[in-house]
Amino acid sequence: MKAIVCRKPGRPDVLELEGIDTPSFAEDGLLVKVRASSINPVDFFSLSRVGFTASRVSGGFRRKPVVLGTDFAGRVESVGNRVTEFKPGDEVFGGRSGGAFAEYLSVPANGAVVHKSASLSFNQAAALPVAAVTALQAVRDHGKVREGQKVVINGASGGVGSFAVQIAKAFGAHVTAVCSPRNVETARRLGADRLIDYTREDFTLSGSYEVIVDVAGNHSWSEYKRVLTPTGIMVAAGGSAHTVWGTNRTIKHLIGVRMASLRSTQKAALFIAKLNKADLLVLQRLLVEGKITPVIDRCYELNRVPDAFDYMGEGHAKGKIIINV
Ligand SMILES: NC(=O)c1ccc[n+]([C@@H]2O[C@H](COP(=O)([O-])OP(=O)(O)OC[C@H]3O[C@@H](n4cnc5c(N)ncnc54)[C@H](OP(=O)(O)O)[C@@H]3O)[C@@H](O)[C@H]2O)c1
């Protein structure tokens, strides 16, 4: 099969389209013919020295090629003997750590994979897993957003932010979206009640919010704190850096915010999204009911994954970048 293979850590231009063995699958696993994937900042981590080494270690140090890509949507090709939930031909989507930038992907049947509704395209389904699950868990589980609350999404037009705006609206919040001028219209279409162009206005200088969902990571705790209500919460989903080396900076920022918040009545929550079947189904239902719509910025063919990385690396994607396989 064809796959985007990483044989050494580095910039996206180390990635090559190669012919490699189709993955094997366990008795409780599925082989999925991938139709679409999408790119996420976490995929940059896999290109870093630490991420690449981690993939090698989890592969048992065999010199197996490392295939990147987390989100997938496609059709089940084969299933293991013990699988009852899926059968060949079923349309599915989900996420797993690595392997999705390829024609075939093996997934454990009890992992983060669910049946895809016929009303979703493969591109729409592939846009959901990492970004929309992160947005859902930020808004619902960590922000505990309720009807009528004032919520600000800092970084509202990217993958996570564009879903966070829509999910917070679906939960009945009054949503302020912070984005660049070229994305103000997109954020308005997603349902934001108030828009802040960050090139003209610093959202931390005025206002009062019960919940801040931050994916841009460009303010200090003292700045977030002054626009939180006395019992407000800042949910830190990410940072601004989109490079192979960016993860370290993001982690430093997140830990700094969390440490600084420890003695405050206002809280900061850090989290790493957990991909799971239940949340994929919640998101699919919101999409089918018309409450969320994935914003798809660009689609790239599999052989152009390095270009997709370069575009995401600019840090200003509008919604999701899809990889068509
Ligand atoms: N915690 C987790 O489990 C988890 C999961 C997924 C992602 N993340 C993290 O979340 C972050 C965002 O991921 P993503 O997929 O949404 O990335 P993305 O699609 O590239 O979006 C990033 C957004 O940040 C906005 N931005 C850049 N500078 C900004 C600024 N100064 N003020 C406000 N917004 C700004 C950009 O909007 P403009 O174009 O309008 O500037 C862009 O749309 C990353 O750091 C990622 O690592 C964390």
Ligand as a Chemical Component Dictionary entry (heavy atoms), coordinates in Angstrom:
data_LIG
# 
_chem_comp.id                   LIG 
_chem_comp.type                 NON-POLYMER 
_chem_comp.pdbx_formal_charge   0 
_chem_comp.three_letter_code    LIG 
# 
loop_
_chem_comp_atom.comp_id 
_chem_comp_atom.atom_id 
_chem_comp_atom.alt_atom_id 
_chem_comp_atom.type_symbol 
_chem_comp_atom.charge 
_chem_comp_atom.model_Cartn_x 
_chem_comp_atom.model_Cartn_y 
_chem_comp_atom.model_Cartn_z 
_chem_comp_atom.pdbx_ordinal 
LIG N1  N1  N 0  -5.163 19.434 24.693 1  
LIG C1  C1  C 0  -5.313 18.617 23.663 2  
LIG O1  O1  O 0  -5.578 17.420 23.812 3  
LIG C2  C2  C 0  -5.205 19.185 22.282 4  
LIG C3  C3  C 0  -5.813 18.535 21.205 5  
LIG C4  C4  C 0  -5.759 19.140 19.942 6  
LIG C5  C5  C 0  -5.057 20.325 19.772 7  
LIG N2  N2  N 1  -4.431 20.886 20.849 8  
LIG C6  C6  C 0  -3.666 22.137 20.700 9  
LIG O2  O2  O 0  -4.575 23.198 20.429 10 
LIG C7  C7  C 0  -3.925 24.157 19.624 11 
LIG C8  C8  C 0  -4.793 24.473 18.412 12 
LIG O3  O3  O 0  -4.965 23.318 17.612 13 
LIG P1  P1  P 0  -5.774 23.454 16.254 14 
LIG O4  O4  O 0  -5.909 22.114 15.676 15 
LIG O5  O5  O -1 -7.003 24.257 16.478 16 
LIG O6  O6  O 0  -4.724 24.339 15.392 17 
LIG P2  P2  P 0  -5.036 25.265 14.147 18 
LIG O7  O7  O 0  -6.133 24.665 13.351 19 
LIG O8  O8  O 0  -3.762 25.537 13.460 20 
LIG O9  O9  O 0  -5.593 26.617 14.771 21 
LIG C9  C9  C 0  -4.803 27.532 15.422 22 
LIG C10 C10 C 0  -5.543 28.863 15.435 23 
LIG O10 O10 O 0  -4.853 29.759 16.297 24 
LIG C11 C11 C 0  -5.229 31.050 15.875 25 
LIG N3  N3  N 0  -4.282 32.041 16.338 26 
LIG C12 C12 C 0  -2.993 32.216 15.966 27 
LIG N4  N4  N 0  -2.481 33.284 16.630 28 
LIG C13 C13 C 0  -3.472 33.760 17.421 29 
LIG C14 C14 C 0  -3.570 34.850 18.343 30 
LIG N5  N5  N 0  -2.524 35.662 18.568 31 
LIG N6  N6  N 0  -4.735 35.055 18.994 32 
LIG C15 C15 C 0  -5.787 34.247 18.781 33 
LIG N7  N7  N 0  -5.771 33.215 17.914 34 
LIG C16 C16 C 0  -4.619 32.985 17.249 35 
LIG C17 C17 C 0  -5.255 30.984 14.364 36 
LIG O11 O11 O 0  -6.306 31.806 13.939 37 
LIG P3  P3  P 0  -6.075 33.059 12.943 38 
LIG O12 O12 O 0  -5.769 32.489 11.592 39 
LIG O13 O13 O 0  -7.366 33.777 12.999 40 
LIG O14 O14 O 0  -4.882 33.812 13.486 41 
LIG C18 C18 C 0  -5.569 29.513 14.072 42 
LIG O15 O15 O 0  -6.835 29.400 13.509 43 
LIG C19 C19 C 0  -2.542 23.584 19.283 44 
LIG O16 O16 O 0  -1.584 24.131 20.150 45 
LIG C20 C20 C 0  -2.701 22.113 19.554 46 
LIG O17 O17 O 0  -1.479 21.505 19.897 47 
LIG C21 C21 C 0  -4.488 20.342 22.080 48 
# 
loop_
_chem_comp_bond.comp_id 
_chem_comp_bond.atom_id_1 
_chem_comp_bond.atom_id_2 
_chem_comp_bond.value_order 
_chem_comp_bond.pdbx_ordinal 
LIG N1  C1  SING 1  
LIG C1  O1  DOUB 2  
LIG C1  C2  SING 3  
LIG C2  C3  SING 4  
LIG C2  C21 DOUB 5  
LIG C3  C4  DOUB 6  
LIG C4  C5  SING 7  
LIG C5  N2  DOUB 8  
LIG N2  C6  SING 9  
LIG N2  C21 SING 10 
LIG C6  O2  SING 11 
LIG C6  C20 SING 12 
LIG O2  C7  SING 13 
LIG C7  C8  SING 14 
LIG C7  C19 SING 15 
LIG C8  O3  SING 16 
LIG O3  P1  SING 17 
LIG P1  O4  DOUB 18 
LIG P1  O5  SING 19 
LIG P1  O6  SING 20 
LIG O6  P2  SING 21 
LIG P2  O7  DOUB 22 
LIG P2  O8  SING 23 
LIG P2  O9  SING 24 
LIG O9  C9  SING 25 
LIG C9  C10 SING 26 
LIG C10 O10 SING 27 
LIG C10 C18 SING 28 
LIG O10 C11 SING 29 
LIG C11 N3  SING 30 
LIG C11 C17 SING 31 
LIG N3  C12 SING 32 
LIG N3  C16 SING 33 
LIG C12 N4  DOUB 34 
LIG N4  C13 SING 35 
LIG C13 C14 SING 36 
LIG C13 C16 DOUB 37 
LIG C14 N5  SING 38 
LIG C14 N6  DOUB 39 
LIG N6  C15 SING 40 
LIG C15 N7  DOUB 41 
LIG N7  C16 SING 42 
LIG C17 O11 SING 43 
LIG C17 C18 SING 44 
LIG O11 P3  SING 45 
LIG P3  O12 DOUB 46 
LIG P3  O13 SING 47 
LIG P3  O14 SING 48 
LIG C18 O15 SING 49 
LIG C19 O16 SING 50 
LIG C19 C20 SING 51 
LIG C20 O17 SING 52 
# 
